[in-house]
């Protein structure tokens, strides 16, 4: 399930890499990843470490980013993937996705 993640629910953000049109950060998601337990009850794993991928210029690069996002979602659905996408957020100070 992909959800909107309020940026203020991410903590301890550290830059770990940079690519052509984006940067990658690690962060602690305070609310955490959604899980299904043994009885199919939804729970959360609070204080989960996650990766954040940000756009250098989100207005200019949004179409490319969303194409990549869509491709990842399709691959997850068809073949499964080790790359889990939990949600989207927006840095309210920089207005980047």
Order of alpha helices (4+ residues) and beta strands (2+ residues): beta-beta-beta-beta-beta-beta-alpha-beta
